[in-house]
């Protein structure tokens, strides 16, 4: 198994408006998933990989600025991959670190960009993909085609969950966490 933490960075997990609307609850859930994975005994402990978005100059996640930093300091055996595309497999060594037959547990940000693209790419590679509700999030979506109205982030997250579940991703709840990294 592999636990993939996508874009769990200071800017996105700070209080809104810089961070996602559910930054506090999602941040706490991500921390709980990570702690559970790290506490798993060696045969069932997943490989833990942190993926960090490198934003453009002036973005909150511009490399080497405070917002770019990871919220959870990686341990020595936890690789950190920097990416510039939504799909974390593109332009990184992620495909080398995640065997095609690995079960991939995904948490992080943003649901409608990196989470969607990376889960879709993992499915295409043949990975089983598990996405944890409450441990991924995004921002409100501005509907430019509809006069600039806004779709709440919570609704966008549900849409992405439905889309990914239809494609083959298994959705889990935080209540499933105690047995997630054990023998099942």
BALOBA-1460 file (C-alpha; in Angstrom, 3 decimals):
// residues 184
<rec num="1" residu="x" x="0.000" y="0.000" z="0.000"/>
<rec num="2" residu="x" x="0.960" y="3.597" z="-0.584"/>
<rec num="3" residu="x" x="-0.372" y="6.685" z="1.209"/>
<rec num="4" residu="x" x="-0.200" y="9.667" z="-1.126"/>
<rec num="5" residu="x" x="-0.473" y="13.126" z="0.450"/>
<rec num="6" residu="x" x="-1.258" y="15.594" z="-2.339"/>
<rec num="7" residu="x" x="-0.430" y="19.284" z="-1.918"/>
<rec num="8" residu="x" x="-0.788" y="19.314" z="1.874"/>
<rec num="9" residu="x" x="0.879" y="22.698" z="2.011"/>
<rec num="10" residu="x" x="0.711" y="25.659" z="4.353"/>
<rec num="11" residu="x" x="-1.113" y="27.980" z="1.900"/>
<rec num="12" residu="x" x="-3.952" y="25.551" z="1.131"/>
<rec num="13" residu="x" x="-4.424" y="24.412" z="4.708"/>
<rec num="14" residu="x" x="-4.342" y="27.888" z="6.281"/>
<rec num="15" residu="x" x="-7.491" y="29.628" z="7.359"/>
<rec num="16" residu="x" x="-9.650" y="30.952" z="4.487"/>
<rec num="17" residu="x" x="-9.551" y="32.920" z="2.298"/>
<rec num="18" residu="x" x="-6.019" y="31.715" z="1.506"/>
<rec num="19" residu="x" x="-6.790" y="28.138" z="2.495"/>
<rec num="20" residu="x" x="-9.686" y="25.936" z="1.424"/>
<rec num="21" residu="x" x="-13.016" y="26.564" z="3.227"/>
<rec num="22" residu="x" x="-12.729" y="23.307" z="5.216"/>
<rec num="23" residu="x" x="-9.022" y="23.757" z="5.959"/>
<rec num="24" residu="x" x="-9.238" y="23.058" z="9.692"/>
<rec num="25" residu="x" x="-11.367" y="19.904" z="9.545"/>
<rec num="26" residu="x" x="-9.668" y="18.494" z="6.444"/>
<rec num="27" residu="x" x="-6.247" y="19.345" z="7.860"/>
<rec num="28" residu="x" x="-7.077" y="17.509" z="11.093"/>
<rec num="29" residu="x" x="-8.351" y="14.482" z="9.151"/>
<rec num="30" residu="x" x="-5.236" y="14.367" z="6.965"/>
<rec num="31" residu="x" x="-3.079" y="14.531" z="10.101"/>
<rec num="32" residu="x" x="-5.069" y="11.632" z="11.588"/>
<rec num="33" residu="x" x="-4.655" y="9.526" z="8.406"/>
<rec num="34" residu="x" x="-0.907" y="10.214" z="8.386"/>
<rec num="35" residu="x" x="-0.528" y="9.385" z="12.088"/>
<rec num="36" residu="x" x="-2.445" y="6.127" z="11.625"/>
<rec num="37" residu="x" x="-0.277" y="5.139" z="8.649"/>
<rec num="38" residu="x" x="2.930" y="5.945" z="10.527"/>
<rec num="39" residu="x" x="1.773" y="3.961" z="13.578"/>
<rec num="40" residu="x" x="1.010" y="0.834" z="11.540"/>
<rec num="41" residu="x" x="3.330" y="-2.092" z="12.250"/>
<rec num="42" residu="x" x="6.019" y="-2.755" z="9.609"/>
<rec num="43" residu="x" x="4.366" y="-5.405" z="7.466"/>
<rec num="44" residu="x" x="1.225" y="-3.306" z="6.995"/>
<rec num="45" residu="x" x="2.802" y="0.172" z="7.162"/>
<rec num="46" residu="x" x="2.274" y="1.834" z="3.794"/>
<rec num="47" residu="x" x="4.933" y="3.674" z="1.846"/>
<rec num="48" residu="x" x="4.194" y="7.351" z="2.506"/>
<rec num="49" residu="x" x="4.808" y="9.854" z="-0.285"/>
<rec num="50" residu="x" x="4.363" y="13.631" z="-0.045"/>
<rec num="51" residu="x" x="3.642" y="15.557" z="-3.254"/>
<rec num="52" residu="x" x="4.150" y="19.318" z="-3.254"/>
<rec num="53" residu="x" x="2.779" y="21.740" z="-5.851"/>
<rec num="54" residu="x" x="5.234" y="24.305" z="-7.169"/>
<rec num="55" residu="x" x="3.192" y="27.371" z="-8.024"/>
<rec num="56" residu="x" x="4.064" y="30.155" z="-10.428"/>
<rec num="57" residu="x" x="5.844" y="33.335" z="-9.302"/>
<rec num="58" residu="x" x="3.459" y="35.343" z="-7.160"/>
<rec num="59" residu="x" x="1.308" y="32.332" z="-6.208"/>
<rec num="60" residu="x" x="0.832" y="31.449" z="-2.534"/>
<rec num="61" residu="x" x="2.645" y="28.163" z="-3.218"/>
<rec num="62" residu="x" x="5.578" y="29.670" z="-5.103"/>
<rec num="63" residu="x" x="8.628" y="27.508" z="-4.298"/>
<rec num="64" residu="x" x="10.613" y="28.429" z="-1.198"/>
<rec num="65" residu="x" x="7.963" y="30.793" z="0.167"/>
<rec num="66" residu="x" x="6.139" y="29.957" z="3.433"/>
<rec num="67" residu="x" x="2.910" y="28.813" z="1.694"/>
<rec num="68" residu="x" x="4.837" y="26.232" z="-0.354"/>
<rec num="69" residu="x" x="6.072" y="24.366" z="2.730"/>
<rec num="70" residu="x" x="4.503" y="21.036" z="3.658"/>
<rec num="71" residu="x" x="2.240" y="21.068" z="6.716"/>
<rec num="72" residu="x" x="3.541" y="17.651" z="7.835"/>
<rec num="73" residu="x" x="7.303" y="17.246" z="7.980"/>
<rec num="74" residu="x" x="8.236" y="14.073" z="6.110"/>
<rec num="75" residu="x" x="10.185" y="11.385" z="7.916"/>
<rec num="76" residu="x" x="13.518" y="10.231" z="6.453"/>
<rec num="77" residu="x" x="11.912" y="7.319" z="4.573"/>
<rec num="78" residu="x" x="9.057" y="9.425" z="3.131"/>
<rec num="79" residu="x" x="9.901" y="10.842" z="-0.315"/>
<rec num="80" residu="x" x="8.854" y="14.363" z="-1.306"/>
<rec num="81" residu="x" x="8.076" y="14.995" z="-4.961"/>
<rec num="82" residu="x" x="7.678" y="18.463" z="-6.421"/>
<rec num="83" residu="x" x="5.196" y="18.801" z="-9.280"/>
<rec num="84" residu="x" x="4.019" y="21.443" z="-11.710"/>
<rec num="85" residu="x" x="1.046" y="19.582" z="-13.242"/>
<rec num="86" residu="x" x="-2.254" y="18.421" z="-11.716"/>
<rec num="87" residu="x" x="-1.432" y="14.754" z="-12.337"/>
<rec num="88" residu="x" x="1.248" y="13.890" z="-9.771"/>
<rec num="89" residu="x" x="2.563" y="11.133" z="-12.076"/>
<rec num="90" residu="x" x="3.485" y="13.715" z="-14.752"/>
<rec num="91" residu="x" x="7.029" y="15.046" z="-14.553"/>
<rec num="92" residu="x" x="7.831" y="13.315" z="-11.248"/>
<rec num="93" residu="x" x="9.253" y="9.985" z="-10.092"/>
<rec num="94" residu="x" x="5.880" y="8.904" z="-8.663"/>
<rec num="95" residu="x" x="5.460" y="6.039" z="-11.169"/>
<rec num="96" residu="x" x="8.807" y="4.640" z="-10.013"/>
<rec num="97" residu="x" x="7.770" y="4.810" z="-6.345"/>
<rec num="98" residu="x" x="4.272" y="3.357" z="-6.787"/>
<rec num="99" residu="x" x="4.155" y="-0.155" z="-8.254"/>
<rec num="100" residu="x" x="1.290" y="-0.658" z="-10.749"/>
<rec num="101" residu="x" x="-0.244" y="-3.306" z="-8.477"/>
<rec num="102" residu="x" x="-0.099" y="-1.143" z="-5.320"/>
<rec num="103" residu="x" x="-3.198" y="-0.030" z="-3.491"/>
<rec num="104" residu="x" x="-3.059" y="3.778" z="-3.404"/>
<rec num="105" residu="x" x="-4.704" y="5.673" z="-0.533"/>
<rec num="106" residu="x" x="-5.178" y="9.327" z="-1.513"/>
<rec num="107" residu="x" x="-5.685" y="12.405" z="0.671"/>
<rec num="108" residu="x" x="-5.030" y="16.076" z="-0.002"/>
<rec num="109" residu="x" x="-5.868" y="19.030" z="-2.171"/>
<rec num="110" residu="x" x="-7.482" y="20.097" z="-4.491"/>
<rec num="111" residu="x" x="-10.300" y="17.639" z="-5.161"/>
<rec num="112" residu="x" x="-11.150" y="18.937" z="-8.634"/>
<rec num="113" residu="x" x="-7.567" y="19.260" z="-9.837"/>
<rec num="114" residu="x" x="-4.698" y="17.197" z="-8.389"/>
<rec num="115" residu="x" x="-6.859" y="14.642" z="-6.578"/>
<rec num="116" residu="x" x="-9.030" y="13.965" z="-9.639"/>
<rec num="117" residu="x" x="-6.114" y="13.866" z="-12.115"/>
<rec num="118" residu="x" x="-3.869" y="11.700" z="-9.939"/>
<rec num="119" residu="x" x="-6.621" y="9.222" z="-9.009"/>
<rec num="120" residu="x" x="-7.586" y="8.918" z="-12.691"/>
<rec num="121" residu="x" x="-3.972" y="8.327" z="-13.745"/>
<rec num="122" residu="x" x="-3.502" y="5.716" z="-11.002"/>
<rec num="123" residu="x" x="-6.612" y="3.845" z="-12.155"/>
<rec num="124" residu="x" x="-5.315" y="3.906" z="-15.742"/>
<rec num="125" residu="x" x="-2.034" y="2.367" z="-14.500"/>
<rec num="126" residu="x" x="-3.935" y="-0.469" z="-12.832"/>
<rec num="127" residu="x" x="-3.698" y="0.703" z="-9.223"/>
<rec num="128" residu="x" x="-6.558" y="0.178" z="-6.802"/>
<rec num="129" residu="x" x="-7.356" y="3.675" z="-5.527"/>
<rec num="130" residu="x" x="-8.976" y="4.564" z="-2.203"/>
<rec num="131" residu="x" x="-10.079" y="8.165" z="-1.541"/>
<rec num="132" residu="x" x="-11.015" y="9.204" z="1.982"/>
<rec num="133" residu="x" x="-14.027" y="11.496" z="2.365"/>
<rec num="134" residu="x" x="-13.234" y="14.373" z="4.673"/>
<rec num="135" residu="x" x="-9.498" y="14.117" z="3.913"/>
<rec num="136" residu="x" x="-9.583" y="15.944" z="0.575"/>
<rec num="137" residu="x" x="-10.921" y="19.390" z="-0.238"/>
<rec num="138" residu="x" x="-11.029" y="22.248" z="-2.703"/>
<rec num="139" residu="x" x="-12.110" y="25.865" z="-3.059"/>
<rec num="140" residu="x" x="-15.502" y="27.246" z="-4.073"/>
<rec num="141" residu="x" x="-15.800" y="27.065" z="-7.869"/>
<rec num="142" residu="x" x="-16.546" y="30.277" z="-9.758"/>
<rec num="143" residu="x" x="-18.942" y="29.548" z="-12.623"/>
<rec num="144" residu="x" x="-17.766" y="32.055" z="-15.225"/>
<rec num="145" residu="x" x="-20.257" y="30.724" z="-17.773"/>
<rec num="146" residu="x" x="-23.077" y="31.555" z="-15.339"/>
<rec num="147" residu="x" x="-22.296" y="35.177" z="-14.605"/>
<rec num="148" residu="x" x="-19.705" y="34.467" z="-11.938"/>
<rec num="149" residu="x" x="-21.949" y="32.561" z="-9.549"/>
<rec num="150" residu="x" x="-20.220" y="30.263" z="-7.096"/>
<rec num="151" residu="x" x="-20.590" y="26.536" z="-6.402"/>
<rec num="152" residu="x" x="-19.664" y="25.767" z="-2.779"/>
<rec num="153" residu="x" x="-16.523" y="23.688" z="-2.280"/>
<rec num="154" residu="x" x="-18.493" y="20.989" z="-0.451"/>
<rec num="155" residu="x" x="-20.691" y="20.438" z="-3.535"/>
<rec num="156" residu="x" x="-17.643" y="20.363" z="-5.836"/>
<rec num="157" residu="x" x="-16.041" y="17.733" z="-3.575"/>
<rec num="158" residu="x" x="-19.189" y="15.551" z="-3.743"/>
<rec num="159" residu="x" x="-19.267" y="15.872" z="-7.558"/>
<rec num="160" residu="x" x="-15.639" y="14.725" z="-7.770"/>
<rec num="161" residu="x" x="-16.299" y="11.813" z="-5.395"/>
<rec num="162" residu="x" x="-19.221" y="10.667" z="-7.573"/>
<rec num="163" residu="x" x="-17.156" y="11.000" z="-10.754"/>
<rec num="164" residu="x" x="-14.187" y="9.109" z="-9.320"/>
<rec num="165" residu="x" x="-16.377" y="6.402" z="-7.779"/>
<rec num="166" residu="x" x="-18.004" y="5.852" z="-11.185"/>
<rec num="167" residu="x" x="-14.496" y="5.479" z="-12.665"/>
<rec num="168" residu="x" x="-13.519" y="2.842" z="-10.088"/>
<rec num="169" residu="x" x="-12.138" y="4.694" z="-7.061"/>
<rec num="170" residu="x" x="-13.265" y="3.249" z="-3.709"/>
<rec num="171" residu="x" x="-14.581" y="5.912" z="-1.339"/>
<rec num="172" residu="x" x="-13.941" y="5.468" z="2.369"/>
<rec num="173" residu="x" x="-14.983" y="7.477" z="5.398"/>
<rec num="174" residu="x" x="-12.827" y="8.565" z="8.318"/>
<rec num="175" residu="x" x="-14.649" y="5.878" z="10.345"/>
<rec num="176" residu="x" x="-12.874" y="3.285" z="8.140"/>
<rec num="177" residu="x" x="-9.459" y="4.577" z="9.199"/>
<rec num="178" residu="x" x="-8.758" y="2.159" z="12.094"/>
<rec num="179" residu="x" x="-8.746" y="-0.846" z="9.741"/>
<rec num="180" residu="x" x="-7.363" y="0.891" z="6.655"/>
<rec num="181" residu="x" x="-3.679" y="0.043" z="7.108"/>
<rec num="182" residu="x" x="-4.119" y="-3.284" z="8.897"/>
<rec num="183" residu="x" x="-4.454" y="-6.695" z="7.348"/>
<rec num="184" residu="x" x="-7.813" y="-6.922" z="5.598"/>
